[in-house]
Amino acid sequence: MSSNGELAAFLVTATDAARAAGKIAREVYHQPRQIRFKGHKDIVTEADIACETAIIDIIQARHPSHRILSEERGGVAALTEAVGGDYVWIIDPIDGTHNYAAQLPYWCISVALAHEGETVVAAVYDPIHEEMFTALKGGGAKLNGAPISVSERTDLDDSLAACDIGYDEIISPRSLKIAQEVRPYVRRVRMLGSAVLAICYVATARIDLFFHLHLMPWDIAAAMLIVKEAGGLATDFDGKDSTIKSMEIVAANPVIHASFLELPQVNRTARQG
């Protein structure tokens, strides 16, 4: 594991890269854009590619020996490189691309650094609201430099829950069913369209609970560390600690997390199929 000084230097790289990408994305946010489909109902814009290039250029210039796993350039084939070995940067140049393309103001840039398969540095930047969420392994989580922590709410019935459903035609209906089943037990359910941003909102107590059944490493790597360092739990639906290999996440403070997973219909629906 790197020293605290080294991790702090890596965090500077992460925040600089995220801000550089955010500047690019924000400058063309209200302009017409080119959209292409990279999968069923999954899109990419020219801004995704430009942001990804800016992030990678900064990382490679400062840390040429580090490897990179990025949503648009790296692809799923590179996942094995992210779960072992030395340093791997895990990037989502724009999380919430559908929101971005529709000019809905809930999207962000996610940059994480993993060491031997564990996230040690995280930066998530929301350029529209000028918010930078950061975390260092063992060093707490911050929003624009100020410490943050998860909600202290203990009553699931009074909690604000959020979820996203993804693109998988088998898994997405289960996500919607869980939202339907949990709705009577919470105050409200929200769907932001950016899993990364929603998890960060759990870290800063704007949302009490977030769940998702189908994530990729770039969706979870940075936000997972941020919510954990903010005092929250991030697990799968079996209660096992989330890692960058996890496809599921349940993020909340420990009490709300337990109350959610204790609902028998939630786990039963998550395990269907």
N, C-alpha and C positions, 0 to 999 in steps of 0.2 A: 504494500500500500504506500502511496506517496505521502510525503509530509504535508502538514497543513499549508505551508508556504507554496508547495507545488500545486496543491489543489486550488488554492486561491489564484494562482497564475492561470491555471486551466479555466477557472471560472471567468476570468477576464476575457479569455479567448471566446468562451461560449457566449457571453453577453455582447461582446463586440460583433461577433458573427450574427447573432440574432438581431441586433440593431441594424446592421448593414442590410440584412434581408428585409427587415421591416420597413426600412426607408424605401427600398425598391418597390415593395408591394403597395405601400401607401401612395406612392407617387402616381401609380397607374390604376389605383383602386376604382376611380370614377370614370375611367376611360373604357371604350369598347375593347373587348378582349377576345382572343382566340381560344376556343374550348375544343378539346378532343376527348374522346372516350378511350380510356386505357383498359377498361373492363366493363362488365355489365353494370350500368348505372354509376360507374366510377369515372370521374373526370380529372383532367389536368389542364392547367392554363399555362400560357407563356410566362406568367409571373412565378408559378411554381418552379419552372426551370431556371429562371433568372435568379431567384432567391437561393435555390440550391447551389448554383454555381458560385454565388457570392460567399456563401457559408463555407463551401469546400475550399475555395481559394484562400480564405483566411486561415483555416485550419492547416492546410498543407504548407502554407508559408511559415507558420510558427512551429508546427509539430510534424515534420515530414515523415517521421518513422511511424506515426499513428495510422491505424486503419480507419475506414469510414464506411458506415452502413447508412444509406439514405433512401428515402421512399422512392424517389423517381429514378435515381441513377444506380443505387445499390441493388435494390430488388430483394425479393425473398431468398434468392439463391445465396446471398451473402450472409444469411442469418447465422450460419455455423461460425462465422468469424466474430460474431458479436457475443458468443456465449463462452468463450474461452480465450486463452492467450493474454496478451498485454493490454494495450489501450485501443479502444474502438469508440469513435464518435458515432452517435446515432441521431439522425436528423430527420425532422419533418419540416420541409421548407414552408409549407402552409398547411396547418391542420384546420379543417373546416373549409375546404376548397369550394364546396357547393355554396356555402354562405358567402365566401369571398366573391365568387363569380356572380352571385345574385345581389351583391352590394348590401348584404346583411352584416352588421358590425360585430360578429362573433367568430373570430378566427385568430390564429396566432402562429408564431414560429417557435419550434421546439428544438433545442440543442442539448444533447446529453453526452457525457463521457462515461464509458464503462471500463472498469479494470477487472480483469479475470471474471467477466460475466456479471459484475455488480455495478450498478450506477453509483458514481462517486461525485459527479458534478452535474447540475441541471440549471438550464435557463430557458424560461418560456416568456416570450415577448408578445404583448398585445399592442400593436402600433396605433390602433384606433383610439384606445383609451390611455395610451402612454403608461402601460403597466408592465414591469419586468418582475417576474417571479423567479427566485433563485434558491438554490440549496446546495450545500456541501454535505457529504456523508459525515454524520456526527457533528455537524456545525449548525444545525437549525435551518429554517426556511425564512425567506424574506420577500417582501413586496416593496419594490423601489427603495431597498436598503433598510426597511423597518421590519422587525421580527413579526411573524404571523403565526397563528395557531388555529386549529380546527375548532368548530363549534363546541360549546359546553352543554348543549342541549341533551337531555336524557330521556325525553318522551318522544317515542317514534310518532305518536299521533300528532305532535306539534311540529314535526320536522318537514323541511322542504327537500324533496327528493328530485333527482334528475337522472336521465339515462340517454343513451343513443342506441340506435338499432343496427347500424352498419348496412352492408350490401348483400350479405349472404342470404339466399332465398330460403334456406332451411332454418338458419339461426335467427334471422330478423323477426319472424313471427313469434318465436319464443320470447324474444326481448319485449315485444309489444304485449304479450300475454302477462309477463311478469309485471310490467307497468300497470296493466289493468288489475292484476291481483293485489298489488301493493297499494293501489290508490286509496282504498277505504281506510288504510292504516296510517296514512300520512296526511299532512295538511294539503300539499299540492305536489304534482309531478310536472317537471319541466324537461324539455328536450332542446338543448342549445345548438346542436349540430357541430360541436367541436368537443370531442372527448377530453383532449388535453386541457382546454380552457375550463371545462366543467370540473375536472379533478383539481385544478388549481383553485377554483372557487370553493371547493370543499376545504382546501388548505387554509383559506382565509375566512372561513365561516360564513360565506354568503350562501352556500348550499350545505345541507347537513349530510347528504348521502348521494353517491353516484354509483351506478352499476352499468356494466357493459359485458356482453358475452363474446365479442369477437373483435379483438384488437391485434395490431401488429407491433413489433418492437418500437418503432418510431412513435406510436401513439402512447406508449406507456412508460418509456425509459425515463424521461425527464419528470413528468407529472407525478409518477409513482414516488420518486425520491422526495419531491417537494411536499406531498401530502404526508409522507411518513415523518419527515423532519419537522413538520408542523404539529406532530403529536397524534396523527391519525393512523388508522390501519388501512392497508391495501392488500387484499387477499383475493383468491378465487372464490367460487361459490361453495367450496368445501372448507373454506377457512384457512387454506394454506397460503403462506406469504407470497405475494406477487413478486415475480422476477421479470427480467426483460424477455424471457421466453413465454411468459403467461399470455394467454389470449383473453382471459377474463379479468375483470376487476370489480371489487366492491370496496369503495373508499368512503370512510366515515370516521367519526370519533369512536372509541371502543364501545361505548354503551349503545349508540344507535346502530353500529355495525352488528353487534350481537343480536339486537332486537330484530333487525331485518332478516338475518340468516336463520333466526329461530322460527320464522313463519314457514310452516311446512310446505305450503303451496309454492313458495319461491324456489326452494331447492329442487322440488319435484319437477317444476316446469323447466328449470335450467338444465336438468339432466335428461329431458325428453329427447327422443330421436337417436 
